[in-house]
């Protein structure tokens, strides 16, 4: 929705799951010389202050990156992600959190391209200012990422990672994500599509994984991280999931290392847990 600001939630447990997966995908896909396009349909503001402003209101980062920051026994996929956060905090104090555009900027090479969409007028202006000196490598479009995705597929290099992570405050986002991925597959079936979604007590959220699986019989991975029991009130976020179409073959192994650790460290009660399932060709 147009009122949504990710700054309130930056660095929380849902971001940890999303960005652990994203860092692995970017690491893997940039091993080949051929240029990679990273397309972010709901980019946000690129980077977020954790010691002031929105993030301080509920300090949600303390449920995520804040718990991981002082630890030394991180499994490799988690350590790789935390190292990317440390790049933005070179003095060792956790003050800033990188959104997906900043993580991509850190991990993409000179020959790669970053294409970002953001509908929120304030966030899109911040994003355009942030990347004003990086064109044509990085370009920002103020507008609907669902519609914009179709305009950039297929990329000239025929290699792309697409991240789709709307807020889902509008229940219609579940339907829009399914349509966007279905349409994108028709234009570019070989792309890697990573979809984040919230675990909330809504029918749409519970049905969403099976609907995503129906898009493609094979070559998909589904990972979830639950940090607590669902609230008796029926409200609130108790976890999140990532669904990847055409995942790299090493991703299941990486997540089987990372997820038990994340569930243990980020878990808030006996309802904490994780799931990793995949169907690979």
Secondary structure by P-SEA (a helix, b strand, c coil): ccccccccccccaaaaaaaaaaaaaaaaaaccccbbbbbbcccccccccccccccccccccccccccccccccccaaaaaaaaaaaaacccccccccccaaaaaaacccccbbbbbbbccaaaaaaaaaaaccccccbbbbcccaaaaaaaacccccccbbbbbbccccccaaaaaaaaaaaaaaaacccbbbbbbbbbcccccccaaaaaaaaccccbbbbbbbbccccccccccccccbbbbcccccaaaaaaaacaaaaaaaaccccccccccccccc
